Amino acid sequence: MAWATVLLAEDHAIVAEGLEALLRDRFKLVGTVHDGRALLEAVSQLNPDVIVTDISMPALNGLDAVRQIKRERPDVKVVILTVHADVEMAAEAFRAGAAAYLLKLSSGEELVMAIEEVLRGGAYLSPRISRDLRAVTMQARGRPNAWRSKITPRQREVLQLIAEGRTMKEIAGILGISTRTAETHKYAMMEALGIKTTAELIQYAVRLKLVSC
């Protein structure tokens, strides 16, 4: 198990360096990436056994990245390492296909324990998260989430990029779509959400934790 391959996705350099040192000591660290789109590319190139990823990352958030990865690589194990001690966020992580959910307050040994558990085919939820959160999260697999169902996964990608300050032309280039299609996604979201301005759209992205305040 010590030679299981691990791919790390973390956008804060200092945090990433500490995690790299920890993971190299117990596993084979095959790479570190700093945004969600780089994570998609790295998984296809490096074929890791386990992904350790944050949720809040540039370009594509960790949960949407995990959804796309699990469609192509259902066998890969995903460990979420995040600051979000949030019932709905934890439930969403398990629905997306994660096998473990830890807070960044967790110890290094707890992260190692979680990775080893998912490699054995199990699931892990940090005891730092409340009993209620544990119950809700473990029961949430496969259950629809009305809070996020107002917009499509592609619209959520566009929303995150808008909230990060990208222009419609930049968004189109990143997603491989036309500028007109990107704009169509934007206005479809605004209509579905009953939102009138881009500022309100950005506020909605913050509430979904796609970007930080």
C-alpha positions as CSV (number, residue, x, y, z in Angstrom):
1,M,0.0,0.0,0.0
2,A,3.0,2.3,0.6
3,W,3.5,2.4,-3.2
4,A,0.0,3.5,-4.1
5,T,0.2,6.4,-6.5
6,V,-1.3,9.7,-5.3
7,L,-2.1,12.9,-7.2
8,L,-2.5,16.1,-5.2
9,A,-4.7,19.1,-6.2
10,E,-4.1,22.2,-4.0
11,D,-4.0,25.8,-5.1
12,H,-2.2,27.3,-2.1
13,A,1.6,26.8,-2.5
14,I,2.5,26.6,1.2
15,V,-0.2,24.1,1.9
16,A,0.7,22.1,-1.2
17,E,4.4,21.9,-0.1
18,G,3.5,20.5,3.3
19,L,1.1,18.0,1.9
20,E,3.7,16.9,-0.7
21,A,6.2,16.2,2.1
22,L,3.7,14.1,4.0
23,L,2.5,12.1,1.0
24,R,6.0,11.4,-0.3
25,D,6.8,9.8,3.0
26,R,4.0,7.2,2.7
27,F,3.0,7.0,-0.9
28,K,4.2,7.5,-4.4
29,L,3.3,11.2,-5.2
30,V,3.0,11.3,-9.0
31,G,2.2,15.0,-9.3
32,T,0.7,18.2,-7.9
33,V,-1.7,20.5,-9.7
34,H,-3.1,23.9,-8.7
35,D,-6.5,24.2,-10.5
36,G,-9.4,21.9,-11.4
37,R,-8.7,21.8,-15.1
38,A,-5.1,20.9,-14.6
39,L,-6.4,18.1,-12.4
40,L,-8.5,16.7,-15.2
41,E,-5.5,16.6,-17.5
42,A,-3.2,15.1,-14.9
43,V,-5.5,12.3,-14.1
44,S,-5.6,11.2,-17.7
45,Q,-1.8,11.4,-18.0
46,L,-0.7,10.1,-14.7
47,N,-3.4,7.5,-13.9
48,P,-3.2,7.8,-10.1
49,D,-4.8,5.3,-7.6
50,V,-5.9,8.2,-5.3
51,I,-6.6,11.9,-5.8
52,V,-6.3,14.2,-2.8
53,T,-8.1,17.4,-3.8
54,D,-9.4,20.7,-2.3
55,I,-12.9,21.9,-3.2
56,S,-12.2,25.6,-3.7
57,M,-9.8,25.8,-6.7
58,P,-9.4,28.1,-9.7
59,A,-10.8,27.4,-13.2
60,L,-12.9,24.4,-12.0
61,N,-13.9,23.6,-8.5
62,G,-12.9,20.3,-7.0
63,L,-16.4,18.8,-6.9
64,D,-17.2,19.4,-10.6
65,A,-13.7,18.1,-11.4
66,V,-14.4,14.9,-9.4
67,R,-17.7,14.4,-11.2
68,Q,-16.0,14.5,-14.6
69,I,-13.1,12.3,-13.5
70,K,-15.4,9.6,-12.0
71,R,-17.3,9.4,-15.3
72,E,-14.0,8.5,-17.1
73,R,-12.2,6.7,-14.2
74,P,-14.8,5.2,-11.8
75,D,-12.1,3.2,-10.2
76,V,-10.0,6.1,-8.9
77,K,-10.3,6.9,-5.2
78,V,-11.0,10.6,-4.2
79,V,-10.2,12.1,-0.9
80,I,-11.6,15.6,-0.3
81,L,-9.4,17.8,1.9
82,T,-11.2,21.1,2.6
83,V,-12.0,24.0,5.1
84,H,-15.7,23.5,4.5
85,A,-17.3,21.9,7.6
86,D,-20.7,22.1,5.9
87,V,-23.5,19.5,5.8
88,E,-24.5,20.2,2.2
89,M,-21.0,20.4,0.9
90,A,-20.0,17.1,2.5
91,A,-23.1,15.4,1.1
92,E,-22.4,16.9,-2.3
93,A,-18.8,15.5,-2.2
94,F,-20.0,12.0,-1.6
95,R,-22.7,12.3,-4.3
96,A,-19.9,13.5,-6.7
97,G,-18.0,10.2,-6.0
98,A,-15.6,11.1,-3.2
99,A,-14.7,8.2,-0.8
100,A,-13.4,10.4,2.0
101,Y,-14.0,13.9,3.4
102,L,-11.6,15.6,5.8
103,L,-11.2,19.1,7.1
104,K,-7.8,20.9,6.8
105,L,-7.7,21.0,10.6
106,S,-7.1,17.3,10.5
107,S,-3.7,15.8,11.3
108,G,-1.3,14.4,8.8
109,E,-1.8,10.9,10.2
110,E,-5.6,11.3,9.7
111,L,-5.1,12.0,6.1
112,V,-2.8,9.0,5.7
113,M,-5.4,6.9,7.5
114,A,-8.1,8.1,5.1
115,I,-6.1,7.3,2.0
116,E,-5.3,3.8,3.3
117,E,-9.0,3.3,4.1
118,V,-10.2,4.3,0.6
119,L,-7.5,2.1,-0.9
120,R,-9.0,-0.8,1.0
121,G,-12.4,0.0,-0.6
122,G,-13.8,1.8,2.4
123,A,-15.1,5.4,3.0
124,Y,-13.8,7.9,5.5
125,L,-15.4,11.0,7.2
126,S,-13.3,12.9,9.7
127,P,-14.4,12.7,13.3
128,R,-13.9,16.4,13.5
129,I,-17.1,16.8,11.6
130,S,-20.2,16.5,13.8
131,R,-22.3,13.3,14.2
132,D,-25.2,14.9,12.4
133,L,-23.0,15.7,9.5
134,R,-21.7,12.1,9.4
135,A,-25.3,10.8,9.3
136,V,-26.5,13.2,6.6
137,T,-23.4,12.7,4.4
138,M,-23.4,8.9,4.4
139,Q,-27.1,8.8,3.6
140,A,-26.8,11.3,0.8
141,R,-25.2,9.2,-1.9
142,G,-27.3,9.2,-5.0
143,R,-29.9,11.6,-3.6
144,P,-30.7,14.7,-5.8
145,N,-29.7,18.1,-4.6
146,A,-32.4,20.6,-5.3
147,W,-30.1,23.5,-4.2
148,R,-27.7,22.9,-7.1
149,S,-30.2,21.5,-9.6
150,K,-31.3,25.0,-10.7
151,I,-28.4,25.1,-13.1
152,T,-26.6,22.5,-15.2
153,P,-23.0,21.3,-14.6
154,R,-21.9,23.2,-17.7
155,Q,-23.6,26.4,-16.5
156,R,-21.9,25.9,-13.1
157,E,-18.5,25.9,-14.9
158,V,-19.4,29.1,-16.7
159,L,-20.6,30.6,-13.4
160,Q,-17.4,29.9,-11.7
161,L,-15.3,31.5,-14.5
162,I,-17.6,34.5,-14.5
163,A,-17.1,34.9,-10.8
164,E,-13.3,34.6,-11.3
165,G,-13.5,37.7,-13.5
166,R,-13.0,36.0,-16.9
167,T,-14.5,37.5,-20.0
168,M,-17.0,35.7,-22.2
169,K,-14.2,35.2,-24.8
170,E,-11.9,33.7,-22.2
171,I,-14.6,31.4,-20.9
172,A,-15.3,30.2,-24.4
173,G,-11.7,29.4,-25.0
174,I,-11.3,27.6,-21.7
175,L,-14.4,25.5,-22.3
176,G,-13.9,24.9,-26.0
177,I,-17.2,26.6,-26.9
178,S,-18.2,29.7,-28.9
179,T,-18.6,33.0,-27.2
180,R,-22.2,33.0,-28.1
181,T,-22.8,29.7,-26.4
182,A,-21.0,31.0,-23.3
183,E,-23.3,34.0,-23.3
184,T,-26.3,31.7,-23.7
185,H,-25.3,29.7,-20.7
186,K,-25.0,33.0,-18.7
187,Y,-28.4,34.3,-19.6
188,A,-30.1,30.9,-19.1
189,M,-28.7,30.8,-15.6
190,M,-29.9,34.3,-14.9
191,E,-33.4,33.4,-16.0
192,A,-33.5,30.1,-14.1
193,L,-32.3,31.8,-10.9
194,G,-34.4,35.0,-11.3
195,I,-31.2,37.1,-11.3
196,K,-31.0,40.4,-13.1
197,T,-27.3,41.4,-12.9
198,T,-23.8,39.9,-13.2
199,A,-23.1,41.1,-9.6
200,E,-26.0,39.0,-8.3
201,L,-24.7,36.0,-10.4
202,I,-21.3,36.4,-8.7
203,Q,-23.0,36.5,-5.3
204,Y,-24.8,33.3,-6.1
205,A,-21.4,31.7,-7.0
206,V,-20.1,32.7,-3.6
207,R,-23.1,31.1,-1.9
208,L,-22.3,27.9,-3.7
209,K,-18.7,28.2,-2.6
210,L,-17.5,28.1,-6.2
211,V,-15.3,31.1,-5.3
212,S,-14.3,32.8,-2.1
213,C,-15.6,36.2,-0.9
